[in-house]
Each structure stands twice: as C-alpha cells, then as structure tokens.
Amino acid sequence: MGQSVKLKIAGKEYSLTAASEDQEQLMRLAAKDVNEMLDRFNERFVETDMVDKFAFVAVQEAVGKFYMKARLSQMGGEISSLSSELEAYLGEVDKR
C-alpha cells in the first residue's frame, strides 16, 4: 500500500498516504510551500478570512501549473523544430 504521512498546514495536522518516498518528499515540499504562501498572505491581508487566503493559494498554484504546461508545450515545439533542423543538417552532411 502506501506510507502514512503527517503534514501540518496552517497549524492543522493532516494524515495522508504517499505511494512512494518520492511522493512523500513532494508532499512535504508542497506543504512547506503552502505554509510559506499563507504566511505571506497573512502579512499582506491581515483582516482577510483564512478561507480566502487558501483560495489565493489555490489560484496562485493553478496559475503556476497552467504557465508550466504552456511552457512545456512551447519547449516541446522547440525540441521538435531543432530535431528537424538537425536531421536536415545530418542529411546534408551524409550527401557530401
């Protein structure tokens, strides 16, 4: 099965299950990142409800996810283009 992981987010402890040690490490990093973002939002938006701060975190993370997906897609296109250029170049070299 998986291994039990306890994470503390915004002062509350959560018991989760990680499928692997790598996933556990990622979960711990994610919890740390969420807590750091919440700390920043707590400083900037003192009077704002915690639920709203969690919404800010969710939106910020979603934006980052979509940015990285777009960037990955762009890089895939660049790799494909470079691969085609390399194949064309090597084809010319073979003809010589």
N, C-alpha and C positions, 0 to 999 in steps of 0.2 A: 504494500500500500504506500503511503507517504509518511513523511515525518512531521510531527506536530511542531508548529512554530508559534511563539507568542510575540505579538507586536504591540507596541504602545503607540497609539496615535491620539494626539490631543489629550493626553492624560488618561485615556481609556485603553485597557488591555483587550486585545483580540486574539483568540486562538484560531489559527488557520492550519491548513495542511499543505505542505510543499511536496511536490512529486520527486524532487531531487535536491541535492545540496546546492546546485547552481540556482535552482528556483528559489530556494530558501535565501540565498545571498541576495538575489534580485528583490525579493520581498522586503528584506531588511533595508536595502538601499532605497526602495520606494517609500517605505515608512519614514525613513530619515528625511527624504526629500519632501514628503508631505508635511512633516512636522516643521521643517525649515520654512516652507512656504506659509504655513499657518502662522508661524512666529512673525514673519514679515507683514502679513495681513493684519495680525493683532496690533502691531506697532502703527500701521498706517490707518486702520479703520477701527479704532478703539470702541466706538459705540455700535458697531455693526454686529448683528447676531452671528453666532458661530455657524449656523446652518448656511448663511450667506457666504461666509468665509470658505466653507467647504465647497460651495458652488463655484467660487472664484478659483479654487484649486482645480476643480474638475474642468472648468473651461480652459484654464491655462495649460493643463496637461493634454486636453483634447486638441488644442491649437498646435502644441508641440508635436503631437502624433501626426496630425494632418500635414504639417510642414515637413516632417521627416519622410512621410510617404511620398509627397510630391518631389522632394529632393532625391529620394531613392529612385523614383521613376525617371527623373531627369538624368541621373547618373547612369541608369541602365541604357538610356538612349545614347548617351555619350560613349559608353563602352561599345555598344553596337556599331556606332559610327567609326570609332577608332579601329575596331576589329575589321570592318570592311576596308578601311584605308590600308591597314596592314596586309590584308590578303591581296589587295590590288598591287601594293608595292612588291610583295614577295613574288607575285605572278610575273611582274615585270623583270625582277631580278633573275628568275628562272629562265626567262626567254633570252637572256644575254649570254 
